[in-house]
Amino acid sequence: MKITTERLPHAQIALIIQPDEQQVEQALRKAAAKVAQRYTIPGFRKGKAPFAAVVRAYGKEALFEQAAEDMGDEVYKQALAETGLQPVGPGVLEDVSFDPLVYRLVLPMPPEIDLGDYRSVRVERPAIEISDDEIEAELLKLQEEQAEWLPLEDEGADYGDLLIMRIQGAASEEKIVDDEAFELILEQKSEGFPPGFDQQFLGAKTGDQIAFDVTYPDDWASDFAGVEAHFEAQIISVKHRELPELNDDFALLVGDYDTLDALKQNIREGLLEQLQDVADTDFANAVLAKVIEGAVSIEYPPVLVENAVDRVMFEQEQSMRRAGLPMSEFLRLTGRTEADMREMMHGRAEADLRTDLVLDTLVKLEGLRATDDEIDERVSQLLADSDAEDASLVEFLQSPSGRHALSHDIDRRKAIQRMIAIGDGTAPELTSDPEPPVDSATEPPADSAESA
């Protein structure tokens, strides 16, 4: 068997295979026997026509086509074994020629990632500051949680006050509301009722009778759009929300804080932690973008992009299903096809793939692989935080696939933290030779050819 290879763009290799003449001759004779068994050859009984007679009747090219199909998988496997090539997906038959019989296949090979001098990447990290106004806003939220509704004795209702009323409302003889104890907090812009509704109750007091008409806007999202409605209400009570005073007693009320200053410090630290998490993510993404931009090469075969699109499509379909809208119904409502959706997801999927490949490469170059001890510790944490009687979870976490998933998650977290350290110049020196950058997120080697 004669085998030659040709390097192609996008981490692909053309595999040109010319089987031995003897191997081809045997395949041709088997093909002729099949044809003779299947069809009647003039002058011979079915299955009894000799090779030469079959060639005269149907032509040698027809036999080559049959022989090429019959021996294709075997030839492909033999070529992979002899070359040691390990594609990440099925080889695609691009061409086949006859006499001599030659196959040309395109193999998707593992990605080739060269990040270059990625450790020299630096990104300016903005300082995180918590303003007094932000702390005051958080204190106000706590005050509102502890606020009391107190009756208004003499003053009329204002925005922010709570009214309890008997109310009836209708439009075009269709009932809108009929409630004996309707609660309404007055707002300048109400979402549940048309503009001008809440304003009708400004200044209202307990016992007042109020009747008014309002018109729903033409673009109102209901059957009442553009319709005038009539409402009649009797005010049962008017209450004003009174916020507790900000002092040391308030600090003790909302938590184990001796003073208001201690509460403010806790709020500051909490906000800082939240902002730090967001800032770390943004910073890691900025460093990652620069690493990708400065990479010498990031090559991967198209089949990996299609696999990534498959994953994104699956995630999108699952998300839509949980929301109660199957993908098929969404496509019907939007007039799109599945091909349209795949095209829409292509950019996101390829960006995700590039991110995965770069982070996987970083794990290898930096020696960040999860250890067995780290995986065991993660398993213990997950089991401690979950229902210990969940047998399916326990079985998954202790299975090879479960440990692999946890290993990948730990690797990814380490890679992101190392990306942050590289970006701000605090990454530790490498103490050992890095592993060669072979991608770990690819498909297993293919063992059969896929027809074009």
Helices and strands as residue ranges (DSSP letters): E 2-8, E 12-18, H 21-38, H 51-58, H 60-83, E 91-97, E 102-108, E 112-114, G 118-120, H 132-145, E 148-151, E 162-171, E 174-185, G 198-201, E 209-215, E 228-242, H 248-254, H 260-294, E 297-299, H 302-322, H 327-334, H 338-366, H 372-385, H 391-398, H 400-423, E 449-451
